[in-house]
Amino acid sequence: MAEDASAGPDVISTDRDALDWPGLVADLNRLLRLRTTPIGMKLFESVAEMEAIPRVRRPKSIHTTDQIVGQACRNGWTVGITAEDLVGAQCSTVIGLHPRDDDWLSGKNMAGVWYETVEDSAEHQHAMDVVPYGRYEAMAVSPLASGRLDPPDIAMIYATPAQMILFINGLQWTGYRKLEWGCVGESACADSWGRALKTGEPSLSIPCFAERRYGGVMEDELLMALPPHFLPGVVTGLDRLSRNGLRYPIAPYGVNNDARAGMGVSYGDR
């Protein structure tokens, strides 16, 4: 019997505080020199709401969600979809557009491809974080700076490991807490946008094979998905870190040099 995900609580971020989207993106680019466009993702209760977004594009072909996300962050497009636009239930279930039913939970389509047995595949499916089914009919992605999804449910930032650790350092500047994530392996979209949409928490992932093959994710990129109300704090933290000499790009100090001179720049006499 499948879990009744439709009965789950609404955990999507509904923060409506006005944010300066172009300003936030400009600050992130200034502080991290991002090479990929920061984007937002938003779920809609009706197709009509999604289609009312200014200049929204609707797919003419069948895609993966990775491709739709890639069209926003690689091409700068605003794109809206329904489950019918996606290649299968693996994509649409993560964003709450398909039920987490017995067939999906069985993982049978992945057995012998990604996992040795059907049992392994089923364990993988049960481990994935997905949006509860039953409320939403459509989804859209768009560059954050456009302000067309005002506000998006989550923001998504692609970055190199060096950029990403500084992004996390900025996130932890105020109100520190240890951040912990998991890795489901293939279908890593569940670790990023699936988890962030479900829990409202910052969610880091190592993009999977499908994201790189179909979504254009580069070999050295990680993905952070998080509700956008975290971003002003990240920018503030990054700016303060930069004043302490902790900034991107991280200049190599040299493995043979005396570390005291370098550390003295940030720590002083401490």
C-alpha angles and dihedrals in degrees: 000000000000121000114261095242092164089071093058123115123268101257099161112122111258097180106150101182110137111251130189097239098184090045093050092049092047090052093049091050092047093050101036105020091227115198096197124066114255108234141188131225125205133182121217131205091215137030089231091061091052093047090052091068110113113260094355115169122217119209120252092195137044113268144173118249085246089063092048090051089046092053089059100043099033101034101026093236130149106226132181127195146176127203089269090066093058128086096236151334094282089072100037096047093059091061096041098256095115130040122258088235133164094270092052094044091052091070089206093146091061097047111112090011105064101357133038098231140023087246091058090048092051091051088053093051092049090050095057121105110227138169113260111260125237107053106066132062102176146021135205137192128198140161108278093229091061092067091211094129096050098204112006117206090236139007121221124209124188113201144154117261091259092051092043097053089052089048088054091046088054090049090053097045092098126030093012120211133159111260118216130185139173135221122225091181111221113033089039088164083086088063093052120026094010093055095039092051092045100044106021088231130126105267126195124196142180099230111240133232093272093051090052096041098043105017099049094239109165124237095251099044130110123188129228118191118186142147107275095238086078093061101079089055091048091053092048091049093048091050092051091047090051090055087055091055093258101123146128129296093046104218113219109244097198129257094243102046126103104266095208095079093051095045091046090068091065104025102034110192095343 
